[in-house]
Amino acid sequence: MRDAVIIGGGHNGLVCAFYLARAGLKVTLLERRAVVGGAAVTEEFHPGFRNSVAAYTVSLLNPAIIHDMALGRHGLRIVERPLSNFLPLDDGRYLKVGAGNTAAEVARFSRRDADRLAAYQRELEGAADLLRGLVLQTPPNRVTGGWLAALPELFKAGKLGNQVRKLSVPAQRALLDLFTKSAGDILDGWFESDPIKAAYGFDSVVGNYASPYAPGSAYVLLHHVFGEVNGVRGAWGHAIGGMGAITQAMAKAAQALGVEIRTACPVAEVLLERGRACGVVTGAGERIAARVVVSNLNPRLLYTTLVDPAALPADFLRRMQRWRCGSGTFRMNVALSELPDFTCLPGKTMAPHHGSGIIIAPSLRYMERAYHDARADGWSRAPIVEVVIPSTLDASLAPAGQHVASLFCQHVAPQLPDGSSWDAHRDRVADLMIDTVDRYAPNFRRAVLGRQVMSPLDLERTFGLVGGDIFHGALGLDQLFSARPMLGHADYRAPVPGLYTCGAGNHPGGGVTGAPGHNAAREVLRDVAHHHRAGRRECGREPRSDPGPEPGPHTA
Ligand SMILES: Cc1cc2nc3c(=O)[nH]c(=O)nc-3n(C[C@H](O)[C@H](O)[C@H](O)COP(=O)(O)OP(=O)(O)OC[C@H]3O[C@@H](n4cnc5c(N)ncnc54)[C@H](O)[C@@H]3O)c2cc1C
């Protein structure tokens, strides 16, 4: 019998499998799709054209995990963009962000804003630093039992409190703002010109079905800046071969340690014995026994479809049924005969702006309107579109001279307000997205040779992302840190003994970080070591081997 069975082969499932196997556990991972990687995969979506079909750009992947899993040795190479962002504007101008020239670019719109950039970045970095320090930690958890059980959690909370206490008062104020305010309020407080506010504010609506003026949207912005590319903090880059190169390297690292990976193998049920998880039943009816079960799924999907409701506390189940899920995102991949030729910066030969994140959303007002349209009508008349053309950095994705582009579009309603199905509107909305880019680059529509279109419903069907939620649950204060996925279960342990959760619905949340997988493995190993020491029998057998050292950056 196995030590652990992992449900789902998203990147977090793979990371968790790796750390468990590294500690000596015998691990089987079961993935529903034909390929591992979850939302971080590369696929051929049009003959001869490959792309990262869902997640498309890398920054948050934790450096300690890259190191521990030796992802470089397993074929992963990440490159930086030549320019961070490019915003074509309605008045015929544009803004470029990055490449060491942001201040001069912003000064074309406001000298005052250019002068304030450095202070804004410092403030944001201060908060991002704190977050970085927490990413690989298990949050303080609400525990049952006496003071002995509560003590370690109190200690953790105290340590965190102390970290915050050591910050200067202005830094504490900034932190409070970033955790509670809207991105719009914060950016309006710093800057007066629209383009730089739009460039920074875009991060607050990515995957967040909300106006940039909704309280809490500043945290989503912060969530997008705690990463790095090859040591450059806050930068976003490209994995050569697409996001699938990350998860294929992870699969190799796990398999090298003996992890058994089975694809096209959906799990239909978590097996329980005397109230304890002790394996799974696959869709084909095979029973796979294991001492522990770890789920990589959106927690709502796990608890409402795979676990016997009678095994869950009533309050827990009721809350999980109402777990807030649903990004306002619409995702397209297009095969292009040529690069977009922007009216504001003409040219079809590769230039730095073609290799950047091209943001079509010239102001925060535009983004707010996009949200209100989507609430009322299901999608925005003038949607927010980020265009990334990875073939400008990676020739492996498209035939020579041609290109692939990711279109990451916000806002659309996860469920349409009139109750109709996304299947009835998918193509019409896809045309709208292409027309939106075409307004700024008039050769775009006719350059499209083929397209793949994913509505929120398609994201749910294809990847198991409930409501198309790219984070496995909204990143609101009510669903973060000690409350992710719920107060009392922030330690990656389910209310069912022997069941653990390792996906993005746990701290620190969504994005290709690997952190939930890493942290969940640490907690599983803690329990396995504890039971081993206690000489207990679980599901009728002894642990196979000593789990070895706990995983983490310190053990590398
Ligand atoms: C359109 C889109 C764009 C994004 N862009 C970015 C980006 O550019 N950069 C970034 O960092 N993040 C991005 N994200 C977010 C990021 O991709 C996700 O938050 C992250 O991949 C979640 O990883 P995970 O391993 O926790 O879960 P997932 O990747 O969701 O993996 C879960 C796995 O479980 C499998 N599964 C589901 N049900 C079962 C079952 N019953 N049995 C067996 N297996 C099952 C699924 O098939 C899937 O493989 C994006 C996400 C989306 C959807």
The ligand as an ORCA input file, in Angstrom:
! r2SCAN-3c Opt
* xyz 0 1
  C      -6.583     31.464    -17.550
  C      -5.593     31.494    -16.428
  C      -4.494     32.319    -16.483
  C      -3.583     32.348    -15.442
  N      -2.437     33.079    -15.570
  C      -1.470     32.931    -14.657
  C      -0.174     33.439    -14.919
  O       0.087     33.961    -15.995
  N       0.777     33.279    -13.959
  C       0.520     32.659    -12.779
  O       1.417     32.556    -11.940
  N      -0.702     32.147    -12.527
  C      -1.682     32.241    -13.450
  N      -2.885     31.655    -13.252
  C      -3.172     31.040    -11.946
  C      -2.504     29.695    -11.783
  O      -2.415     29.051    -13.014
  C      -3.286     28.813    -10.810
  O      -3.606     29.516     -9.633
  C      -2.448     27.600    -10.449
  O      -2.015     26.946    -11.633
  C      -3.206     26.634     -9.566
  O      -2.379     25.505     -9.383
  P      -2.834     24.242     -8.564
  O      -1.787     23.200     -8.740
  O      -3.168     24.619     -7.176
  O      -4.197     23.774     -9.235
  P      -4.577     23.414    -10.736
  O      -3.575     23.915    -11.683
  O      -5.984     23.862    -10.910
  O      -4.521     21.826    -10.752
  C      -5.531     21.008    -10.215
  C      -5.493     19.699    -10.969
  O      -6.473     18.799    -10.434
  C      -7.027     18.061    -11.510
  N      -8.305     17.493    -11.101
  C      -9.481     18.133    -10.896
  N     -10.422     17.247    -10.483
  C      -9.814     16.037    -10.407
  C     -10.262     14.745    -10.024
  N     -11.509     14.512     -9.620
  N      -9.372     13.719    -10.082
  C      -8.088     13.921    -10.464
  N      -7.619     15.137    -10.840
  C      -8.467     16.185    -10.805
  C      -7.161     19.106    -12.607
  O      -7.314     18.504    -13.883
  C      -5.833     19.857    -12.451
  O      -4.818     19.258    -13.215
  C      -3.792     31.566    -14.297
  C      -4.886     30.701    -14.254
  C      -5.775     30.656    -15.303
  C      -6.923     29.703    -15.262
*
